[in-house]
Amino acid sequence: MGTPEPERQCPQCGTPYAEGQEYCLECGSRLPGSGGLVGALGSAWRKRFSWYPGDWIWPALLALVIAAVAGTVSALWLADRSDASGSTLVETTPAASSVQPTTETAPEPTTTATTATTAAVPPPPPSNQLTKWPAGHSGWTIVLDSLPIGSPVAYGEARQALRKGMKRVGVLNSSGYSSLHPGYLVVFAGIYGSQPEAQGALLNAHDHGYRSAYARRITP
């Protein structure tokens, strides 16, 4: 006769169990050698430690690892967005979005008289100075931001745009131009003779972080 098989006992409560049984009928714990990944992990735990908290520990640890990985990915994504947007206030200023949809009109047809008026674009000032919109001049520009008159940050934003590499940046009072809503200080970049020229320069403004910028005709 062979050696009798040793009695199997639950490591939690000591209750005997049969071969192939997965859970203890007394305490409900998963039994050693019951198969599956959880069973293998439980057996490894019991060999190393004198106590076993139960099979619930494995899904809990998995959820903790997933949460940690998701938190790390989210933090890296937010940091990348912050670097891309920069420190300028232009994109988050409500005035810019409020002016554009209410004042934008269909492109005006180009006439011979308009071409003659806008062809003579004045020369740019020194690179470290703000540009003044030439008196009586009609043309196109890129609007970087629009702020209520009296705002103390309009000229600061214009100088910041110069430091970021934008060309021919200035501030004009919209009340003096028929094509703009009155009551705003408009931070602009560039003086162009046609809408296609301004649209081409708009991509450069977007590349410098001014995602809310748009092309606009300026008419005295």
Backbone as JSON, one array per atom type, in Angstrom:
{
  "sequence": "MGTPEPERQCPQCGTPYAEGQEYCLECGSRLPGSGGLVGALGSAWRKRFSWYPGDWIWPALLALVIAAVAGTVSALWLADRSDASGSTLVETTPAASSVQPTTETAPEPTTTATTATTAAVPPPPPSNQLTKWPAGHSGWTIVLDSLPIGSPVAYGEARQALRKGMKRVGVLNSSGYSSLHPGYLVVFAGIYGSQPEAQGALLNAHDHGYRSAYARRITP",
  "N": [[0.85, -1.19, 0.0], [0.42, 2.31, -0.7], [1.77, 5.39, 0.58], [-0.45, 7.2, 2.62], [-2.28, 10.04, 1.47], [-1.46, 13.29, 2.66], [-3.57, 15.21, 4.86], [-5.4, 17.91, 3.61], [-5.5, 21.27, 4.62], [-7.15, 24.35, 5.31], [-5.26, 27.29, 5.12], [-6.09, 29.5, 6.54], [-8.16, 29.0, 8.44], [-7.87, 26.33, 9.15], [-9.61, 24.32, 8.37], [-10.33, 21.15, 6.93], [-10.02, 20.32, 3.42], [-11.06, 19.19, 0.13], [-9.36, 17.66, -2.7], [-8.86, 19.73, -5.51], [-10.69, 21.58, -4.69], [-11.6, 24.98, -4.59], [-12.25, 27.09, -2.84], [-12.41, 27.66, 0.7], [-14.85, 26.04, 2.63], [-15.55, 26.93, 5.08], [-14.38, 29.5, 5.85], [-14.25, 30.82, 3.47], [-11.92, 31.52, 2.1], [-9.55, 31.56, -0.64], [-8.11, 28.51, -1.63], [-4.84, 26.96, -1.35], [-3.13, 26.05, -4.37], [-5.35, 26.06, -6.01], [-5.49, 26.81, -8.58], [-5.16, 29.05, -11.43], [-4.17, 32.54, -11.85], [-4.53, 34.17, -9.58], [-4.61, 32.23, -7.58], [-2.0, 31.2, -7.76], [-0.5, 33.47, -7.09], [-1.41, 33.83, -4.49], [-0.44, 31.52, -3.25], [2.32, 31.96, -3.47], [2.54, 34.2, -1.84], [1.87, 33.13, 0.68], [3.97, 31.41, 1.1], [6.01, 33.16, 1.61], [5.22, 34.91, 3.63], [3.71, 34.84, 6.91], [1.05, 35.3, 7.08], [-2.01, 35.92, 5.28], [-3.88, 38.24, 3.51], [-6.1, 37.78, 1.93], [-7.82, 37.05, -1.22], [-8.73, 39.42, -2.25], [-6.73, 41.28, -2.22], [-5.23, 41.31, -4.57], [-6.73, 42.35, -6.91], [-7.04, 44.89, -5.76], [-4.4, 45.88, -5.53], [-3.76, 45.93, -8.27], [-5.55, 47.89, -9.21], [-4.5, 50.09, -7.85], [-1.97, 50.36, -9.05], [-2.73, 50.94, -11.7], [-4.03, 53.41, -11.29], [-1.86, 54.96, -10.43], [-0.21, 54.99, -12.71], [-1.94, 56.26, -14.54], [-2.18, 58.77, -13.29], [0.45, 59.71, -13.53], [0.77, 59.88, -16.36], [-1.23, 61.8, -16.9], [-0.19, 64.03, -15.54], [2.17, 64.52, -17.02], [1.05, 65.13, -19.51], [-0.42, 67.49, -18.95], [1.72, 69.15, -18.24], [3.04, 69.35, -20.68], [1.09, 70.69, -22.21], [1.04, 73.09, -20.84], [3.62, 74.1, -21.36], [3.4, 74.47, -24.09], [1.43, 76.46, -24.41], [2.51, 78.68, -23.17], [3.18, 81.71, -21.24], [1.56, 83.85, -21.86], [-1.27, 86.09, -21.72], [-3.0, 86.33, -23.74], [-4.49, 84.28, -25.02], [-6.42, 83.55, -23.19], [-7.99, 85.69, -22.69], [-11.17, 87.02, -22.37], [-12.16, 89.13, -23.95], [-11.08, 89.0, -26.49], [-12.32, 86.83, -27.82], [-14.9, 87.71, -27.75], [-15.04, 89.88, -29.45], [-14.4, 89.07, -32.04], [-16.42, 87.2, -33.29], [-18.65, 88.9, -33.46], [-18.0, 91.08, -34.98], [-16.83, 90.29, -37.32], [-17.01, 90.22, -40.81], [-18.08, 89.4, -44.16], [-15.43, 89.01, -46.56], [-14.37, 92.02, -48.06], [-14.91, 93.11, -51.39], [-12.15, 93.57, -53.54], [-11.19, 96.58, -54.91], [-10.14, 98.89, -57.49], [-9.61, 101.37, -56.35], [-9.22, 100.69, -53.64], [-6.93, 99.08, -53.8], [-5.04, 100.95, -54.58], [-4.96, 102.52, -52.3], [-4.03, 100.82, -50.24], [-1.62, 99.87, -51.06], [0.74, 101.24, -50.51], [2.55, 100.46, -48.02], [3.73, 101.52, -44.92], [7.18, 101.88, -43.83], [8.74, 99.62, -41.43], [9.14, 100.26, -37.86], [12.03, 100.51, -35.59], [13.06, 97.3, -34.28], [12.61, 96.98, -31.55], [10.61, 98.69, -30.8], [7.19, 99.77, -30.48], [4.74, 99.62, -33.07], [3.02, 102.24, -34.76], [-0.22, 102.58, -36.0], [-0.56, 103.81, -39.24], [-1.86, 107.03, -39.85], [-5.02, 107.5, -41.36], [-4.73, 105.29, -43.0], [-5.76, 102.43, -44.77], [-5.9, 98.96, -44.39], [-4.79, 95.55, -43.82], [-4.42, 93.49, -40.89], [-3.1, 91.46, -38.18], [-4.98, 90.56, -35.5], [-4.07, 90.27, -32.27], [-5.07, 90.51, -29.69], [-7.86, 91.91, -27.92], [-8.78, 94.41, -25.77], [-10.67, 96.05, -23.19], [-10.89, 99.64, -23.31], [-8.7, 101.44, -21.24], [-7.62, 99.32, -19.97], [-4.79, 98.12, -18.26], [-2.98, 96.35, -19.35], [-2.64, 96.14, -22.08], [-0.52, 97.4, -23.57], [1.59, 96.14, -22.36], [1.18, 93.5, -23.22], [1.63, 93.87, -25.93], [4.38, 94.51, -26.0], [5.37, 92.14, -25.0], [4.74, 90.44, -27.12], [6.54, 91.4, -29.01], [8.94, 90.59, -27.8], [8.64, 87.88, -28.07], [9.12, 87.51, -30.71], [7.36, 88.43, -32.67], [6.5, 90.62, -35.4], [6.32, 94.16, -36.14], [4.46, 95.11, -34.13], [1.78, 96.65, -32.42], [-0.52, 98.95, -30.74], [-3.82, 99.95, -31.12], [-6.56, 102.27, -30.91], [-9.76, 101.22, -31.06], [-11.97, 102.83, -31.39], [-11.47, 104.79, -33.23], [-11.78, 103.74, -35.76], [-13.73, 102.65, -38.41], [-14.24, 100.02, -39.08], [-14.08, 98.51, -36.82], [-15.33, 97.5, -33.57], [-16.15, 100.04, -31.3], [-14.37, 101.22, -28.34], [-12.27, 99.58, -27.52], [-8.88, 98.52, -26.92], [-6.77, 97.47, -29.31], [-4.5, 94.98, -29.82], [-2.21, 94.58, -32.25], [-0.47, 92.94, -35.02], [1.63, 93.55, -37.61], [1.22, 95.13, -40.85], [-0.63, 94.93, -43.63], [-1.18, 94.78, -47.19], [-3.23, 93.33, -48.34], [-5.84, 90.84, -47.95], [-5.01, 88.08, -48.4], [-2.23, 88.27, -47.81], [-2.31, 88.88, -45.09], [-3.61, 86.6, -44.09], [-1.67, 84.7, -44.62], [0.32, 85.52, -42.82], [-0.97, 84.96, -40.49], [-0.58, 82.29, -39.74], [2.0, 82.38, -38.74], [1.58, 83.86, -36.41], [0.02, 82.02, -34.95], [1.93, 80.03, -34.6], [3.57, 81.29, -32.79], [2.19, 81.07, -30.48], [-0.24, 82.43, -30.31], [-3.12, 81.48, -30.45], [-5.72, 82.39, -30.66], [-5.64, 84.48, -32.41], [-6.54, 86.49, -35.3], [-7.13, 87.45, -38.75], [-7.77, 90.83, -39.78], [-9.48, 93.56, -41.27], [-8.56, 96.94, -41.31], [-10.08, 99.97, -41.27], [-10.21, 103.42, -41.61]],
  "CA": [[0.0, 0.0, 0.0], [1.19, 3.55, -0.76], [1.66, 6.31, 1.72], [-1.71, 7.97, 2.52], [-2.11, 11.46, 1.13], [-1.66, 14.13, 3.85], [-4.82, 15.95, 4.87], [-5.29, 19.3, 3.2], [-6.18, 22.15, 5.57], [-7.19, 25.77, 4.95], [-4.24, 28.03, 5.86], [-6.68, 30.57, 7.34], [-8.93, 28.53, 9.6], [-7.52, 24.95, 9.48], [-10.65, 23.37, 7.98], [-9.89, 20.26, 5.84], [-10.69, 20.5, 2.13], [-10.81, 18.12, -0.83], [-8.54, 17.99, -3.85], [-9.58, 20.45, -6.55], [-11.57, 22.59, -4.1], [-11.0, 26.31, -4.78], [-12.49, 27.97, -1.7], [-12.72, 27.01, 1.98], [-16.28, 26.08, 2.92], [-15.75, 27.51, 6.4], [-14.07, 30.94, 5.91], [-14.37, 31.41, 2.13], [-10.62, 31.88, 1.53], [-9.08, 30.73, -1.75], [-7.22, 27.47, -1.11], [-3.59, 26.79, -2.11], [-3.15, 25.1, -5.47], [-6.67, 25.98, -6.62], [-5.38, 27.13, -9.99], [-5.34, 30.43, -11.82], [-3.14, 33.49, -11.46], [-4.75, 34.59, -8.2], [-4.19, 31.14, -6.71], [-0.54, 31.13, -7.76], [0.0, 34.6, -6.31], [-1.72, 33.58, -3.08], [0.49, 30.5, -2.76], [3.63, 32.6, -3.3], [2.46, 35.06, -0.65], [1.86, 32.32, 1.9], [5.3, 30.85, 1.31], [6.93, 34.2, 2.06], [4.72, 35.55, 4.84], [2.95, 33.96, 7.79], [-0.37, 35.66, 7.02], [-2.51, 36.23, 3.93], [-5.07, 39.06, 3.71], [-7.22, 37.32, 1.13], [-7.65, 37.26, -2.66], [-9.09, 40.79, -2.64], [-5.54, 42.14, -2.26], [-4.65, 41.39, -5.92], [-7.38, 43.42, -7.7], [-6.8, 46.19, -5.15], [-3.07, 46.31, -5.94], [-3.81, 46.23, -9.69], [-6.2, 49.18, -9.36], [-3.57, 51.11, -7.37], [-0.94, 50.54, -10.08], [-3.36, 51.63, -12.84], [-4.25, 54.8, -10.9], [-0.57, 55.65, -10.39], [0.23, 55.2, -14.1], [-2.81, 57.28, -15.13], [-1.8, 60.06, -12.72], [1.73, 60.15, -14.12], [0.51, 60.27, -17.74], [-1.98, 63.05, -16.87], [0.71, 65.12, -15.15], [3.05, 64.81, -18.14], [0.26, 65.76, -20.55], [-0.69, 68.86, -18.53], [2.97, 69.91, -18.31], [3.3, 69.61, -22.09], [0.15, 71.72, -22.63], [1.45, 74.36, -20.23], [4.78, 74.6, -22.09], [3.01, 74.89, -25.44], [0.62, 77.67, -24.38], [3.32, 79.81, -22.7], [2.67, 82.5, -20.11], [0.8, 85.01, -22.31], [-2.66, 86.17, -21.34], [-3.8, 86.61, -24.93], [-5.42, 83.22, -25.38], [-7.46, 83.36, -22.18], [-8.71, 86.94, -22.46], [-12.5, 86.89, -22.95], [-12.47, 90.18, -24.89], [-10.67, 88.63, -27.85], [-13.32, 85.99, -28.44], [-16.18, 88.4, -27.85], [-15.03, 90.85, -30.54], [-14.25, 88.46, -33.35], [-17.61, 86.72, -33.97], [-19.68, 89.91, -33.64], [-17.57, 92.13, -35.91], [-16.29, 89.72, -38.56], [-17.92, 90.29, -41.94], [-17.56, 88.76, -45.36], [-14.34, 89.78, -47.16], [-14.81, 93.07, -48.97], [-14.31, 92.97, -52.72], [-11.02, 94.46, -53.81], [-11.41, 97.48, -56.04], [-8.95, 99.62, -57.91], [-9.35, 102.43, -55.37], [-8.68, 100.06, -52.44], [-5.57, 98.66, -54.09], [-4.18, 102.14, -54.58], [-4.85, 103.04, -50.94], [-3.32, 99.91, -49.34], [-0.36, 99.4, -51.64], [1.89, 101.9, -49.89], [2.69, 100.08, -46.62], [4.84, 102.29, -44.35], [8.3, 101.06, -43.36], [8.62, 99.24, -40.02], [9.99, 100.97, -36.9], [13.03, 99.62, -34.99], [12.47, 96.04, -33.81], [12.27, 97.02, -30.13], [9.62, 99.73, -30.58], [5.84, 99.45, -30.93], [4.33, 100.24, -34.33], [1.8, 103.05, -34.77], [-0.98, 102.42, -37.24], [-0.48, 105.09, -39.96], [-3.11, 107.79, -39.89], [-5.74, 107.47, -42.62], [-4.33, 104.14, -43.82], [-6.59, 101.22, -44.76], [-5.1, 97.77, -44.63], [-5.1, 94.35, -43.05], [-3.48, 93.18, -39.82], [-3.42, 90.3, -37.35], [-5.4, 90.98, -34.16], [-3.6, 89.33, -31.25], [-5.93, 90.59, -28.52], [-8.69, 93.11, -27.8], [-9.03, 94.66, -24.35], [-11.42, 97.29, -22.98], [-10.09, 100.85, -23.13], [-8.38, 101.63, -19.83], [-6.92, 98.14, -19.45], [-3.37, 98.44, -18.11], [-2.1, 95.28, -19.84], [-2.59, 96.09, -23.55], [0.82, 97.72, -24.06], [2.47, 95.07, -21.87], [1.03, 92.36, -24.11], [2.27, 94.19, -27.2], [5.83, 94.37, -25.84], [5.65, 90.72, -24.86], [4.71, 89.86, -28.46], [7.83, 91.73, -29.63], [9.97, 89.74, -27.23], [8.44, 86.51, -28.56], [9.53, 87.43, -32.1], [6.37, 88.97, -33.6], [6.98, 91.81, -36.09], [5.43, 95.31, -36.32], [3.4, 94.98, -33.14], [1.35, 97.92, -31.88], [-1.82, 99.03, -30.09], [-4.65, 101.03, -31.65], [-7.85, 102.5, -30.27], [-10.76, 100.82, -32.05], [-13.0, 103.87, -31.56], [-11.12, 105.64, -34.36], [-11.8, 102.99, -37.02], [-15.12, 102.27, -38.71], [-14.37, 98.56, -39.25], [-13.92, 97.86, -35.52], [-16.22, 97.91, -32.5], [-15.49, 101.06, -30.47], [-14.21, 100.96, -26.91], [-11.27, 98.56, -27.25], [-7.49, 98.65, -27.32], [-6.51, 96.3, -30.14], [-3.09, 94.64, -29.99], [-2.1, 94.04, -33.61], [0.87, 92.59, -35.51], [1.78, 93.62, -39.05], [0.37, 95.99, -41.68], [-0.6, 94.22, -44.91], [-1.96, 95.42, -48.23], [-4.33, 92.49, -48.82], [-6.25, 89.78, -47.04], [-4.14, 86.9, -48.49], [-0.99, 88.5, -47.08], [-2.61, 88.77, -43.65], [-3.89, 85.19, -43.77], [-0.39, 84.0, -44.58], [1.01, 85.88, -41.58], [-1.71, 84.42, -39.36], [0.06, 81.04, -39.33], [3.14, 82.75, -37.92], [1.05, 84.22, -35.09], [-0.36, 80.78, -34.27], [3.16, 79.34, -34.21], [4.13, 82.0, -31.63], [1.35, 80.82, -29.31], [-1.46, 83.22, -30.32], [-4.09, 80.6, -31.1], [-6.98, 83.11, -30.87], [-5.41, 85.58, -33.33], [-7.28, 86.39, -36.56], [-6.88, 88.55, -39.68], [-8.82, 91.83, -39.69], [-9.3, 94.76, -42.07], [-8.62, 98.19, -40.55], [-10.54, 101.06, -42.12], [-10.43, 104.66, -40.84]],
  "C": [[0.88, 1.24, 0.0], [0.97, 4.39, 0.47], [0.39, 7.13, 1.57], [-1.41, 9.45, 2.27], [-2.35, 12.31, 2.37], [-2.95, 14.95, 3.72], [-4.57, 17.41, 4.5], [-6.1, 20.16, 4.17], [-6.08, 23.6, 5.08], [-6.13, 26.52, 5.76], [-4.81, 29.15, 6.73], [-7.35, 30.06, 8.62], [-8.65, 27.07, 9.97], [-8.55, 23.92, 9.08], [-10.15, 22.49, 6.84], [-10.66, 20.55, 4.56], [-10.24, 19.42, 1.17], [-9.96, 18.61, -1.99], [-9.4, 18.67, -4.92], [-10.53, 21.51, -6.02], [-10.88, 23.94, -4.16], [-11.13, 27.18, -3.55], [-12.82, 27.16, -0.46], [-14.21, 27.17, 2.26], [-16.58, 26.74, 4.26], [-15.56, 29.03, 6.39], [-14.13, 31.61, 4.55], [-13.06, 31.78, 1.49], [-10.29, 30.98, 0.35], [-8.01, 29.78, -1.22], [-5.96, 27.36, -1.94], [-3.75, 25.76, -3.21], [-4.48, 25.02, -6.17], [-6.66, 26.38, -8.08], [-5.6, 28.6, -10.27], [-4.24, 31.33, -11.29], [-3.3, 33.91, -10.0], [-4.31, 33.5, -7.23], [-2.68, 31.05, -6.62], [0.07, 32.26, -6.94], [-0.24, 34.4, -4.82], [-0.76, 32.56, -2.49], [1.87, 31.09, -2.52], [3.65, 33.5, -2.07], [2.59, 34.24, 0.63], [3.23, 31.7, 2.18], [6.26, 31.86, 1.91], [6.52, 34.81, 3.39], [3.86, 34.56, 5.63], [1.45, 34.26, 7.77], [-0.74, 36.0, 5.59], [-3.82, 37.01, 4.06], [-6.3, 38.57, 2.96], [-7.03, 37.67, -0.34], [-8.01, 38.68, -3.1], [-7.87, 41.68, -2.81], [-5.02, 42.33, -3.68], [-5.38, 42.39, -6.82], [-7.17, 44.8, -7.11], [-5.43, 46.74, -5.55], [-3.04, 46.69, -7.42], [-4.45, 47.6, -9.93], [-5.3, 50.32, -8.92], [-2.5, 51.41, -8.41], [-1.51, 51.31, -11.27], [-3.57, 53.1, -12.51], [-2.95, 55.59, -10.89], [-0.07, 55.95, -11.8], [-0.61, 56.29, -14.76], [-2.47, 58.66, -14.6], [-0.52, 60.6, -13.32], [1.54, 60.63, -15.55], [-0.23, 61.61, -17.79], [-1.09, 64.23, -16.52], [1.64, 65.5, -16.29], [2.3, 65.52, -19.26], [-0.04, 67.2, -20.21], [0.56, 69.72, -18.6], [3.29, 70.27, -19.75], [2.37, 70.7, -22.62], [0.55, 73.08, -22.1], [2.64, 74.95, -20.96], [4.37, 75.13, -23.46], [2.26, 76.21, -25.43], [1.4, 78.88, -23.93], [2.63, 80.57, -21.59], [1.82, 83.66, -20.54], [-0.65, 84.93, -21.9], [-3.57, 86.28, -22.55], [-4.85, 85.57, -25.16], [-6.58, 83.09, -24.4], [-8.25, 84.63, -21.92], [-10.08, 86.87, -23.12], [-12.77, 87.92, -24.03], [-12.15, 89.78, -26.31], [-11.73, 87.82, -28.54], [-14.64, 86.71, -28.61], [-16.21, 89.37, -29.01], [-15.12, 90.17, -31.89], [-15.57, 88.04, -33.99], [-18.64, 87.79, -34.25], [-19.3, 90.95, -34.66], [-17.08, 91.59, -37.23], [-17.34, 89.75, -39.65], [-17.3, 89.57, -43.12], [-16.46, 89.62, -45.96], [-14.86, 90.79, -48.17], [-14.15, 92.88, -50.33], [-13.22, 94.0, -52.93], [-11.31, 95.28, -55.05], [-10.12, 98.18, -56.38], [-8.58, 100.69, -56.91], [-8.74, 101.85, -54.12], [-7.24, 99.65, -52.65], [-4.61, 99.84, -54.05], [-3.95, 102.65, -53.17], [-3.94, 102.17, -50.09], [-1.96, 99.5, -49.85], [0.85, 99.98, -50.91], [1.93, 101.59, -48.4], [3.9, 100.8, -46.04], [5.95, 101.37, -43.87], [8.18, 100.74, -41.89], [9.52, 100.08, -39.13], [11.1, 100.04, -36.43], [12.37, 98.43, -34.3], [12.05, 96.07, -32.36], [11.23, 98.09, -29.8], [8.27, 99.28, -31.12], [5.52, 100.23, -32.21], [3.06, 101.06, -34.13], [1.08, 102.82, -36.1], [-0.99, 103.77, -37.96], [-1.83, 105.75, -40.1], [-3.71, 107.74, -41.29], [-5.45, 106.28, -43.51], [-5.31, 102.99, -43.65], [-5.7, 100.03, -45.08], [-5.56, 96.62, -43.76], [-4.03, 94.14, -41.99], [-3.91, 91.89, -39.12], [-3.76, 90.82, -35.95], [-4.98, 89.89, -33.17], [-4.51, 89.32, -30.03], [-6.73, 91.88, -28.58], [-9.08, 93.26, -26.34], [-9.81, 95.95, -24.2], [-10.48, 98.48, -22.79], [-9.91, 101.12, -21.64], [-7.68, 100.43, -19.23], [-5.43, 98.43, -19.38], [-2.43, 97.43, -18.77], [-1.93, 95.28, -21.35], [-1.17, 96.34, -24.06], [1.83, 96.7, -23.56], [2.39, 93.84, -22.75], [1.71, 92.62, -25.46], [3.8, 94.03, -27.1], [6.23, 92.91, -25.66], [5.65, 90.03, -26.22], [6.0, 90.18, -29.21], [8.93, 90.82, -29.12], [9.85, 88.3, -27.72], [8.78, 86.37, -30.05], [8.51, 87.92, -33.1], [6.87, 90.3, -34.16], [5.88, 92.87, -36.18], [4.2, 95.22, -35.43], [3.06, 96.36, -32.6], [-0.01, 97.82, -31.23], [-2.59, 100.19, -30.71], [-5.98, 101.09, -30.92], [-8.94, 102.23, -31.3], [-11.81, 101.89, -32.31], [-12.71, 104.77, -32.76], [-11.21, 104.95, -35.7], [-13.19, 102.42, -37.23], [-15.3, 100.76, -38.81], [-14.29, 97.8, -37.93], [-15.01, 98.34, -34.55], [-15.51, 98.94, -31.64], [-15.34, 100.59, -29.03], [-13.16, 99.94, -26.56], [-9.87, 99.05, -27.64], [-7.11, 97.36, -28.03], [-4.99, 96.12, -30.29], [-2.95, 93.94, -31.35], [-0.65, 93.73, -33.95], [0.86, 92.64, -37.02], [0.79, 94.57, -39.71], [0.48, 95.43, -43.09], [-1.54, 94.89, -45.91], [-3.14, 94.61, -48.71], [-4.65, 91.41, -47.8], [-5.38, 88.52, -47.18], [-2.81, 87.07, -47.76], [-1.21, 88.33, -45.58], [-2.88, 87.33, -43.25], [-2.61, 84.38, -43.73], [0.38, 84.28, -43.31], [0.31, 85.31, -40.35], [-1.11, 83.12, -38.85], [1.26, 81.31, -38.44], [2.7, 83.14, -36.51], [0.65, 82.98, -34.3], [0.88, 80.03, -33.79], [3.81, 80.0, -33.0], [3.24, 81.87, -30.4], [0.05, 81.59, -29.28], [-2.54, 82.46, -31.1], [-5.41, 81.31, -31.4], [-6.82, 84.28, -31.84], [-6.21, 85.37, -34.63], [-6.96, 87.61, -37.42], [-8.06, 89.5, -39.66], [-8.49, 93.04, -40.56], [-9.45, 95.99, -41.18], [-8.95, 99.31, -41.52], [-10.79, 102.29, -41.27], [-11.89, 105.05, -40.81]]
}
